[in-house]
Amino acid sequence: MGSNKVRVAQTGLAGMNLVRFANITNNLGHFNGRDGLGAVMGSKNVRAVAVLGTEKIPFHDVEFLRQAAKDYAATFKDDDRGKGLFVYGTTAFCQLLSVAGALPVNNFRRSALEDPTPVSGDTYNEVLLKERKGCYACPIRCKRGIAVDHPKYGVDSRYGGPEYETMAALGTNLNIVDLKAIAKGNEICNRYCLDTISMGMTIAFACECYENGVIKKSDTGGLELRFGDADLMIKLLEMTARREGFGDLLAEGAGRLAEKWGVKDKPWYLAVKGRSSPCTIHG
């Protein structure tokens, strides 16, 4: 269309392969996840929808809105919460929740890390952060732009950096605390349009089923499922998006696997109405 104002909503490989928790991305940086809308697009053989708007949005009082936006941009850092979101985004939550005893570790079997420093907001800023990004016109800019130069875990910065839920689902809940590995997992999920929460929780569920003898190597294609294995996590993300081998099972999500494996009544199956729990405990 020849315009930089074109906006694209699309799904990726996971959606086209009908992964149950595939999502939709808007311009690679914003994601509609959790409920499998990417798979809905894939089921209709729709890869992407591009839109170029021509109409202006009408406002009741343009000047009041403009002034309110200016005032907020000038004062939001006066509040510790606003300042914290600017500095850390949601990446400080791993350490905060660990101290509070509310961080998911090993499929929620534990609620804290002995040392959360490797996944703290300060470590994130030191190891990953390149720039701060945000939603349109929002001054807080809590989204993370990252850069990782690493022979194994180098990332494509177009897909953004992991935020708290991803750091927990692909990280602490799998007992993985290497931020570079978590960032790589985040990039893979975003590139293929896999919901990071459902993906991480499904892997954690499968690992605990393996530990309890519900499934064996004959079921996993020879893979040894274990917590704390970053390379395994990354391998399973690729396999799930492509529906290859054991990834074809993971692509069905924890709810269907719990039904298939007969463990819906077990404490390690953490879901509501078949959808894997998020990694935040709400009081």
FENVEN-V607094 format. One record per residue. N is the residue number from 1. RES is the residue in one letter. SS is DSSP state (@ for helix, = for strand, . for the rest). D_FIRST is the distance of its C-alpha to the first C-alpha in Angstrom with 2 decimals. Layout:
N|RES|SS|D_FIRST + N|RES|SS|D_FIRST
//
This chain:
1|M|.|0.00 + 2|G|.|3.77 + 3|S|.|5.65 + 4|N|.|8.74 + 5|K|.|9.44 + 6|V|.|7.61 + 7|R|=|10.84 + 8|V|=|11.92 + 9|A|=|15.35 + 10|Q|=|16.77 + 11|T|.|20.18 + 12|G|.|21.60 + 13|L|@|24.45 + 14|A|@|26.91 + 15|G|@|25.04 + 16|M|@|24.64 + 17|N|.|28.35 + 18|L|.|29.26 + 19|V|.|30.89 + 20|R|.|32.40 + 21|F|.|31.14 + 22|A|=|27.60 + 23|N|.|25.19 + 24|I|=|21.57 + 25|T|=|19.76 + 26|N|=|17.23 + 27|N|.|15.42 + 28|L|.|18.56 + 29|G|.|20.82 + 30|H|=|21.78 + 31|F|=|23.46 + 32|N|=|24.75 + 33|G|.|27.80 + 34|R|.|31.33 + 35|D|.|30.97 + 36|G|.|29.10 + 37|L|@|25.98 + 38|G|@|24.21 + 39|A|@|26.80 + 40|V|@|26.04 + 41|M|@|22.45 + 42|G|@|24.00 + 43|S|@|26.59 + 44|K|.|24.00 + 45|N|.|22.20 + 46|V|.|19.02 + 47|R|.|17.57 + 48|A|=|14.68 + 49|V|=|12.92 + 50|A|=|9.53 + 51|V|=|9.66 + 52|L|.|8.37 + 53|G|.|11.70 + 54|T|.|12.82 + 55|E|.|16.56 + 56|K|.|18.92 + 57|I|.|21.51 + 58|P|.|24.94 + 59|F|.|27.82 + 60|H|.|31.48 + 61|D|.|32.48 + 62|V|@|29.76 + 63|E|@|32.37 + 64|F|@|34.30 + 65|L|@|31.29 + 66|R|@|30.32 + 67|Q|@|33.95 + 68|A|@|34.36 + 69|A|@|31.42 + 70|K|@|32.97 + 71|D|@|36.38 + 72|Y|@|35.24 + 73|A|@|33.43 + 74|A|@|36.68 + 75|T|@|39.07 + 76|F|@|37.70 + 77|K|@|39.33 + 78|D|@|42.66 + 79|D|.|42.70 + 80|D|@|43.47 + 81|R|@|41.04 + 82|G|@|38.13 + 83|K|@|39.18 + 84|G|@|39.66 + 85|L|@|36.18 + 86|F|@|34.75 + 87|V|@|37.01 + 88|Y|@|36.90 + 89|G|.|34.32 + 90|T|.|35.97 + 91|T|.|37.28 + 92|A|.|40.72 + 93|F|@|41.39 + 94|C|@|42.71 + 95|Q|@|45.60 + 96|L|@|46.19 + 97|L|@|46.33 + 98|S|@|48.50 + 99|V|@|50.98 + 100|A|@|50.95 + 101|G|.|51.53 + 102|A|.|48.31 + 103|L|.|46.18 + 104|P|.|45.60 + 105|V|=|47.20 + 106|N|.|47.99 + 107|N|.|46.56 + 108|F|.|48.05 + 109|R|.|51.53 + 110|R|=|51.72 + 111|S|.|50.37 + 112|A|.|50.54 + 113|L|.|50.32 + 114|E|.|53.40 + 115|D|.|51.26 + 116|P|@|47.76 + 117|T|@|47.24 + 118|P|@|45.02 + 119|V|@|42.40 + 120|S|.|42.99 + 121|G|@|40.46 + 122|D|@|42.17 + 123|T|@|41.99 + 124|Y|@|38.30 + 125|N|@|37.63 + 126|E|@|39.79 + 127|V|@|38.52 + 128|L|.|34.82 + 129|L|=|33.34 + 130|K|=|31.08 + 131|E|=|29.25 + 132|R|=|28.97 + 133|K|=|25.79 + 134|G|.|25.36 + 135|C|.|23.53 + 136|Y|.|21.62 + 137|A|.|24.18 + 138|C|.|27.11 + 139|P|.|29.57 + 140|I|.|31.47 + 141|R|.|28.93 + 142|C|.|30.80 + 143|K|=|28.25 + 144|R|=|29.26 + 145|G|=|27.44 + 146|I|=|29.70 + 147|A|.|30.58 + 148|V|.|33.03 + 149|D|.|34.38 + 150|H|.|36.66 + 151|P|.|37.51 + 152|K|.|37.31 + 153|Y|.|35.32 + 154|G|.|32.70 + 155|V|.|29.44 + 156|D|.|25.71 + 157|S|@|25.21 + 158|R|@|21.62 + 159|Y|@|23.25 + 160|G|.|25.52 + 161|G|.|29.26 + 162|P|.|31.60 + 163|E|.|32.84 + 164|Y|@|36.20 + 165|E|@|35.76 + 166|T|@|34.37 + 167|M|@|37.09 + 168|A|@|39.63 + 169|A|@|38.33 + 170|L|.|37.58 + 171|G|.|40.19 + 172|T|@|43.37 + 173|N|@|43.66 + 174|L|@|43.68 + 175|N|.|46.02 + 176|I|.|43.49 + 177|V|.|43.50 + 178|D|.|41.74 + 179|L|@|38.68 + 180|K|@|37.01 + 181|A|@|37.46 + 182|I|@|36.18 + 183|A|@|33.06 + 184|K|@|32.52 + 185|G|@|32.99 + 186|N|@|30.48 + 187|E|@|27.87 + 188|I|@|28.62 + 189|C|@|28.43 + 190|N|@|25.12 + 191|R|@|23.61 + 192|Y|@|24.88 + 193|C|.|24.55 + 194|L|=|28.32 + 195|D|.|29.86 + 196|T|@|32.05 + 197|I|@|34.78 + 198|S|@|35.36 + 199|M|@|35.11 + 200|G|@|37.64 + 201|M|@|39.95 + 202|T|@|39.95 + 203|I|@|40.94 + 204|A|@|43.63 + 205|F|@|44.96 + 206|A|@|45.15 + 207|C|@|46.95 + 208|E|@|49.53 + 209|C|@|50.03 + 210|Y|@|50.69 + 211|E|@|53.13 + 212|N|.|54.97 + 213|G|.|55.31 + 214|V|.|53.19 + 215|I|.|51.10 + 216|K|.|52.19 + 217|K|@|50.87 + 218|S|@|51.19 + 219|D|@|48.54 + 220|T|@|46.18 + 221|G|.|46.20 + 222|G|.|48.58 + 223|L|.|46.71 + 224|E|.|48.92 + 225|L|.|47.18 + 226|R|.|48.27 + 227|F|.|47.28 + 228|G|.|46.55 + 229|D|.|44.87 + 230|A|@|41.47 + 231|D|@|40.96 + 232|L|@|41.70 + 233|M|@|39.16 + 234|I|@|36.38 + 235|K|@|37.54 + 236|L|@|37.53 + 237|L|@|33.96 + 238|E|@|32.80 + 239|M|@|35.13 + 240|T|@|34.02 + 241|A|@|30.28 + 242|R|@|31.20 + 243|R|.|34.08 + 244|E|.|36.44 + 245|G|.|40.20 + 246|F|@|41.26 + 247|G|@|37.63 + 248|D|@|37.38 + 249|L|@|40.01 + 250|L|@|38.50 + 251|A|.|35.22 + 252|E|.|37.22 + 253|G|@|37.90 + 254|A|@|41.25 + 255|G|@|42.07 + 256|R|@|42.12 + 257|L|@|43.81 + 258|A|@|46.50 + 259|E|@|47.18 + 260|K|@|47.29 + 261|W|@|49.56 + 262|G|.|51.72 + 263|V|.|51.41 + 264|K|.|49.86 + 265|D|.|53.08 + 266|K|.|53.06 + 267|P|.|52.49 + 268|W|.|49.89 + 269|Y|.|47.54 + 270|L|.|45.59 + 271|A|=|43.32 + 272|V|=|43.01 + 273|K|.|42.41 + 274|G|.|41.30 + 275|R|=|38.70 + 276|S|=|39.64 + 277|S|.|40.78 + 278|P|.|38.74 + 279|C|.|40.46 + 280|T|.|41.29 + 281|I|.|44.58 + 282|H|.|44.41 + 283|G|.|47.65
//
